[in-house]
């Protein structure tokens, strides 16, 4: 599986998260319906480490079986 920034953003957007703020080392995604804020670290041209990728999915309430 590819653990890329683009993949995690697509998954978050499918769950109605939107880019709320761009920080220096991370992007902040917000979902007002479920009142969640998720920080996504920026890994330019690199894969996100698997444990970070899975942690973001867990915070968003997405089981890893759905990816």
N, C-alpha and C positions, 0 to 999 in steps of 0.2 A: 504494500500500500504506500502511496505517496503522502507524506506528512508535510505538505507545503502550506505556505501562508494563503495562497489562493484557494486551496481546498477548504481550509478552516473558515475562510470568509464566506465561501459559497454555502457551507453548511449552516453558518450563523444566519445568513440572509434568508435561507429557507425557513428558519424558525422565527422570522420577523425581527431580527436584530438589525440595527442600522448603525452606521459609523457616526458616533456622536462627537468625537474629538480625536485629533491627531496629536500625539505627544512626540517627544524626541525619540524614544526607544520603543514605544508601544502605541497601538491604536485602541480606542475605547469604543466598544460596541454596546448598544443599549436596546433593551426590549421593554417598552413601557407597559405592555399588557401584563407581563409576569413580574415586572419591577426588578429586573436583573441588569447588572452592569458587568461586563466581562472585559478584562484587559488582555489584549493579544500582542505579544512581543513581536517585534519586527525582525525577521531573519531574511535579509535580502539575498536572493539567489541561493538560498540554502534551505534544506529541509528543517522543519521544526522538530526538535527531539520528540520521540514518541511519547515520553511521559508528560511533556508539556502539552502536546496535542490532545492526549486523552484527558488531561486535567481540564482543559478548556471545554471539551465536550461534556464532561461531568458537570461543570459549573453551569452550562447551558441547559442541562437536563436532558441530554441526548444519550441514550444507551449506545455503546460502541457497536452493537449488532446492527444498528440502522445505517451505518456508513458503508 
